[in-house]
Amino acid sequence: MLKVRRSRAYTRWFGWYSRRQFRRHFHSLRVQMPTCLPEMELDIPVIFYCNHAYWWDGFWSQLCTELYFRQTLFIIMENTQLEKHRFFTRVGAFSIDRSNARSAVGTLDYAASCLLSPGEAQNALWIFPQGIIEHVDKRPLVFFRGTAGIVERVLKKREELYLVSVVSRIEYLEDQKPELLLSFQPQTLVTKSGYKGLDALNGFMQATTESHLDQVKRQVQERRLEEFEVVLRGSRSVNTISEDFRRIFGFGRGSVKRPAK
């Protein structure tokens, strides 16, 4: 298992690099953030569980942490991917190898220890329980039980932790470049006394994520995006440049005159 080797310099660089990539490839990055979420109690650890539909997943965790939270970020990545991109360990990533049961159990133990580690900032773990990239509209969602396993391990050492559903959707709307939409739901406080077991918690997260994804899909279809804050604007695409060119020089106005015979 590859463990976290955090570096402030790498973290700053990755924040800059992520913004650069988002501006290059997207028309905008829009975030739906409940006002109560950044006001979580900082001494309670939090797990952000996310759908996994795009190659971009994971890039925006650091950006959202910088924009909205005061947290120490941890993120679980597939071992094969982290082996290729080891610099992610410098920004809080560690690996899981589901093909090796003993190693996978070790990763869950390590994840719990990260959430329980002392520090001035809130400990936050970002995880993609699907384990693989699947279409955003695939139903039903199937989650591995590892996230619930981490929760169970944490609750053995403390009384409570937060769970937060986060979903992403990429859509082409009125621009040549797509929109990246991120939606957060209000936090759920999971307590030791209220914990009902791995299967119940895993089922809750699956159902919550499906409902959350369907909600965002309806918002996009109905163009109800007023609750999404534009946090990044992309570089100008060819279609907006050409539209400005036509407006400035008057191309495309009025009817086309045919030459007289």
C-alpha positions as CSV (number, residue, x, y, z in Angstrom):
1,M,0.0,0.0,0.0
2,L,1.2,3.5,-0.9
3,K,0.8,5.9,2.1
4,V,0.5,9.6,2.3
5,R,3.7,11.6,2.1
6,R,2.2,15.1,2.3
7,S,4.0,18.1,1.0
8,R,2.8,21.7,1.3
9,A,4.7,22.7,-1.8
10,Y,3.1,19.9,-3.9
11,T,-0.3,20.8,-2.5
12,R,0.1,24.4,-3.6
13,W,1.3,23.3,-7.0
14,F,-1.6,20.9,-7.4
15,G,-4.1,23.6,-6.5
16,W,-2.6,25.8,-9.2
17,Y,-2.4,23.0,-11.7
18,S,-6.0,21.9,-11.1
19,R,-7.3,25.4,-11.7
20,R,-5.3,25.6,-14.9
21,Q,-6.7,22.4,-16.2
22,F,-10.3,23.3,-15.3
23,R,-10.0,26.6,-17.1
24,R,-8.6,24.9,-20.1
25,H,-11.1,22.1,-20.5
26,F,-14.4,23.5,-19.0
27,H,-16.6,26.5,-19.7
28,S,-17.1,26.8,-16.0
29,L,-17.0,24.9,-12.7
30,R,-20.2,25.3,-10.7
31,V,-20.7,24.2,-7.1
32,Q,-23.9,23.7,-5.1
33,M,-22.8,24.1,-1.5
34,P,-25.3,24.0,1.5
35,T,-24.5,26.9,3.9
36,C,-24.5,24.5,6.8
37,L,-21.7,22.3,5.4
38,P,-18.6,24.6,5.9
39,E,-19.9,25.2,9.4
40,M,-19.3,21.5,10.5
41,E,-17.7,21.0,13.9
42,L,-14.1,20.8,13.2
43,D,-13.3,18.2,15.9
44,I,-15.5,15.6,14.1
45,P,-14.0,13.8,11.1
46,V,-15.8,13.7,7.8
47,I,-16.1,11.3,4.9
48,F,-17.1,12.7,1.5
49,Y,-18.5,9.8,-0.5
50,C,-18.8,10.5,-4.3
51,N,-20.0,9.0,-7.4
52,H,-17.3,7.9,-9.9
53,A,-18.3,8.8,-13.5
54,Y,-15.3,10.7,-14.9
55,W,-11.5,10.8,-15.2
56,W,-11.6,14.2,-13.5
57,D,-12.9,12.8,-10.2
58,G,-10.5,13.5,-7.5
59,F,-9.0,16.6,-9.1
60,W,-11.7,18.8,-7.7
61,S,-11.4,17.5,-4.1
62,Q,-8.3,19.7,-3.4
63,L,-9.9,22.7,-5.0
64,C,-13.1,22.4,-3.0
65,T,-11.1,21.9,0.2
66,E,-9.3,25.2,-0.5
67,L,-12.4,27.1,-1.4
68,Y,-14.8,26.0,1.3
69,F,-13.2,24.0,4.2
70,R,-10.4,24.1,6.7
71,Q,-9.4,20.4,6.5
72,T,-6.6,18.0,6.2
73,L,-7.4,16.2,3.0
74,F,-7.1,12.4,2.5
75,I,-8.2,10.6,-0.7
76,I,-8.2,6.9,-1.6
77,M,-7.0,5.9,-5.1
78,E,-6.8,2.6,-6.9
79,N,-3.3,1.1,-6.4
80,T,-2.6,0.8,-10.2
81,Q,-3.4,4.5,-10.7
82,L,-1.5,5.7,-7.8
83,E,1.5,3.6,-8.8
84,K,1.5,5.6,-12.1
85,H,1.0,9.0,-10.5
86,R,2.8,8.8,-7.1
87,F,2.9,12.6,-6.7
88,F,-0.7,12.3,-5.5
89,T,0.6,10.9,-2.3
90,R,2.1,14.3,-1.7
91,V,-1.4,15.9,-1.6
92,G,-3.0,13.3,0.6
93,A,-3.6,10.2,-1.5
94,F,-3.1,6.6,-0.5
95,S,-3.8,3.4,-2.3
96,I,-6.2,0.4,-2.1
97,D,-5.6,-2.9,-3.9
98,R,-9.0,-4.8,-3.9
99,S,-7.4,-7.8,-5.6
100,N,-5.4,-8.4,-2.3
101,A,-7.8,-8.9,0.6
102,R,-5.1,-8.5,3.3
103,S,-3.9,-5.3,1.7
104,A,-7.4,-3.9,1.3
105,V,-8.1,-4.5,5.0
106,G,-4.8,-2.7,5.8
107,T,-6.0,0.2,3.7
108,L,-9.3,0.5,5.7
109,D,-7.3,0.4,8.9
110,Y,-5.0,3.1,7.6
111,A,-8.0,5.3,6.5
112,A,-9.5,5.1,9.9
113,S,-6.2,6.1,11.5
114,C,-6.0,9.1,9.2
115,L,-9.4,10.3,10.2
116,L,-8.6,9.7,13.9
117,S,-5.1,11.4,13.8
118,P,-4.7,14.5,16.0
119,G,-4.3,17.9,14.3
120,E,-5.6,21.5,14.2
121,A,-7.7,21.0,11.1
122,Q,-10.7,18.7,10.5
123,N,-9.7,15.4,9.0
124,A,-11.5,14.7,5.7
125,L,-11.5,11.5,3.6
126,W,-12.7,11.6,0.0
127,I,-13.7,8.2,-1.4
128,F,-15.4,6.7,-4.5
129,P,-17.3,3.6,-3.2
130,Q,-18.1,2.4,-6.7
131,G,-14.4,1.6,-7.1
132,I,-14.6,1.9,-10.9
133,I,-15.7,4.6,-13.4
134,E,-19.3,4.0,-14.4
135,H,-21.8,6.0,-16.4
136,V,-23.3,8.8,-14.4
137,D,-26.9,7.5,-15.1
138,K,-26.2,3.9,-14.4
139,R,-28.7,2.4,-12.0
140,P,-28.6,0.8,-9.5
141,L,-25.4,2.0,-8.1
142,V,-23.3,-0.7,-6.4
143,F,-20.9,0.4,-3.6
144,F,-18.1,-1.6,-2.1
145,R,-18.5,-1.9,1.6
146,G,-15.1,-0.4,2.4
147,T,-16.5,3.1,3.2
148,A,-18.9,1.6,5.7
149,G,-16.0,-0.5,7.1
150,I,-14.0,2.7,7.7
151,V,-17.0,4.3,9.5
152,E,-17.2,1.2,11.7
153,R,-13.5,1.4,12.6
154,V,-13.8,5.1,13.4
155,L,-16.8,4.5,15.7
156,K,-14.9,2.0,17.7
157,K,-12.6,4.9,18.8
158,R,-15.0,7.8,19.0
159,E,-18.7,8.6,19.3
160,E,-19.5,10.3,15.9
161,L,-18.4,11.3,12.5
162,Y,-19.9,13.1,9.5
163,L,-20.9,11.6,6.1
164,V,-21.4,13.9,3.1
165,S,-22.8,12.9,-0.3
166,V,-21.0,14.6,-3.2
167,V,-22.0,14.1,-6.9
168,S,-20.5,15.4,-10.1
169,R,-22.0,15.8,-13.6
170,I,-20.5,17.0,-16.8
171,E,-22.9,18.6,-19.3
172,Y,-22.8,20.5,-22.5
173,L,-25.2,23.5,-22.2
174,E,-24.8,26.8,-24.2
175,D,-21.0,26.6,-24.9
176,Q,-18.6,24.6,-27.0
177,K,-16.9,23.5,-23.7
178,P,-18.8,21.5,-21.1
179,E,-19.9,22.5,-17.6
180,L,-18.6,20.7,-14.6
181,L,-21.3,20.6,-11.9
182,L,-20.5,19.6,-8.3
183,S,-23.3,19.2,-5.7
184,F,-22.8,18.7,-2.0
185,Q,-25.6,17.6,0.4
186,P,-25.9,18.6,4.0
187,Q,-23.8,16.5,6.4
188,T,-25.3,13.4,8.1
189,L,-24.0,12.8,11.7
190,V,-23.4,9.1,12.3
191,T,-23.2,8.1,15.9
192,K,-22.0,5.0,17.7
193,S,-25.4,4.5,19.3
194,G,-27.2,4.9,16.0
195,Y,-24.9,2.8,13.8
196,K,-26.9,-0.2,12.4
197,G,-24.1,-2.2,10.6
198,L,-22.2,-2.3,7.4
199,D,-25.1,-3.4,5.1
200,A,-27.5,-0.8,6.4
201,L,-25.0,2.0,6.1
202,N,-23.9,0.9,2.6
203,G,-27.5,0.8,1.4
204,F,-28.1,4.2,2.8
205,M,-25.2,5.7,0.9
206,Q,-26.2,4.0,-2.3
207,A,-29.7,5.3,-2.1
208,T,-28.6,8.8,-1.1
209,T,-26.2,9.0,-4.0
210,E,-28.8,7.8,-6.5
211,S,-31.4,10.3,-5.3
212,H,-28.7,13.1,-5.3
213,L,-27.7,12.3,-8.8
214,D,-31.3,12.3,-10.0
215,Q,-31.9,15.6,-8.4
216,V,-28.9,17.2,-10.2
217,K,-30.0,15.7,-13.5
218,R,-33.5,17.3,-13.1
219,Q,-31.9,20.6,-12.3
220,V,-29.8,20.4,-15.5
221,Q,-32.7,19.3,-17.6
222,E,-34.9,22.2,-16.3
223,R,-32.0,24.7,-16.4
224,R,-32.4,25.4,-12.7
225,L,-28.8,26.2,-11.9
226,E,-29.3,29.3,-9.8
227,E,-28.2,27.3,-6.7
228,F,-24.8,26.5,-8.3
229,E,-22.1,29.1,-7.7
230,V,-19.7,29.6,-10.5
231,V,-16.3,29.2,-8.8
232,L,-14.1,29.1,-12.0
233,R,-14.5,30.4,-15.5
234,G,-12.8,28.6,-18.3
235,S,-10.7,30.2,-21.1
236,R,-12.7,31.4,-24.0
237,S,-13.8,28.8,-26.5
238,V,-13.9,29.1,-30.3
239,N,-17.6,29.6,-30.5
240,T,-17.6,32.7,-28.1
241,I,-14.7,34.2,-30.0
242,S,-16.4,33.8,-33.3
243,E,-19.7,35.2,-31.9
244,D,-17.8,38.3,-30.7
245,F,-16.1,38.6,-34.1
246,R,-19.5,38.5,-35.9
247,R,-21.0,41.0,-33.5
248,I,-18.1,43.5,-33.9
249,F,-17.9,43.3,-37.6
250,G,-21.6,42.9,-38.3
251,F,-21.4,39.5,-40.0
252,G,-24.6,37.5,-40.0
253,R,-27.0,40.5,-39.7
254,G,-30.0,40.9,-41.9
255,S,-30.8,39.0,-45.0
256,V,-28.3,37.9,-47.6
257,K,-28.4,40.0,-50.8
258,R,-28.2,38.0,-54.0
259,P,-26.4,39.6,-57.0
260,A,-28.6,40.9,-59.7
261,K,-28.9,38.9,-62.9
